[in-house]
């Protein structure tokens, strides 16, 4: 599975700017540095689901706005591996993953 972190970052930046919010205000709201927000928006760093969830909450949007069409599954991806990952997630992240899967399914 590969994730296009650059596309996610660009979507975050676009959403933030559309609301006339600064990187500084976003960083403060989600308790990270401005530099980290900049790295996320440029796709330099891999953002985790928890941080992405906080960003979506701050920007009053659904996390799927950032993730739609950004996750690519390879043909070699095994369902056992996926099941193993799902079992290790906490309930909140499991729900986020379900929402992501639903968006991916709708966009096929």
N, C-alpha and C positions, 0 to 999 in steps of 0.2 A: 504494500500500500504506500502510495506517496501523497503528500499533502503539499499544495501550492501555498506556502506561507507568504509569498510575495503578494498573491492575489488577495489573501485574507487581510494583509496589512493595508493594501490599497483601498479595500472596502471600508476598513475601519477609519482610515484617514478621510475618505470621501464623506462618510456618515458624520464624522466629527465636525468637519468643515461646514457641512450643510446646516449644522446646528449652531454655527459660529462659536464653537468651543475650541479652546486651545489645548495643545499637548500638556501644558502645565496643569490646567484644570482636570484633564483626564487622569494624569499621573497622580494628582492629589486625591482624586475620588477613589482610585483603585489601589492606593498606597504603594506606588512604584516610583522610580525616578523618571524624569523627563527623557533622559537618554534611553531608558528601556522602552518607553512609548515610541520614541523615534525609531529604534531598532525593530520594533514590532511592525510599524507602519511601512518600513522599507524592506520587510521580509528577511531581515538579517538574523533574527532570533526566532526560535521555535516557541510559539505561544502555547501554553497549556490550556486545557478546557476551563479550569477554574478562573484563570485570568480573563479568558475570552468571555466567560459568563458575566464577570464583573463589568467588563467593557460594554457588553450588550445591555446590561441593566442600567448603567450610567447614561448610555445613549438612547435609552427607551426603545429598544428594538429586540427582535428575536435573534438569537444566536445563529440561526440558520441563514440570516441575511449575509453573514460573513463566510459561511461554509459551503453554500450551494455551488456545485460544480468545482470544488477545490480538492476533493478527495478522489484519488484515482486508485482503483483496485487492480492489482495485477492478476493475471490468470492463474498464477501459482499460489495465490492466497488460500490457505487451508482453513476450513470452517472450524477445525479443532483449535487452531491458534486463536481464532476470533472468540470462540467460546471461553477459552482460558482467560483471555483479556477481560471479557465481560464479567466473569465471575469475580475478578479482582477489583472491579469498580465499586465505589460507594453508590448508594441509591441516586444521589443527585447527578453524578456523572453518567450513570447508566441511563437515566432519563434523557440527558443531553444526547448521548449516543443514539438512542432510539429516534429522537427527533431528527438527527443528522441522517440516519438511514432512511427515514420517511421522505426527507427532501430529495435524497439521491434517487430513491425509487420513483418519485413523481417526475424527476427530470430526465428519465431514461428515454 
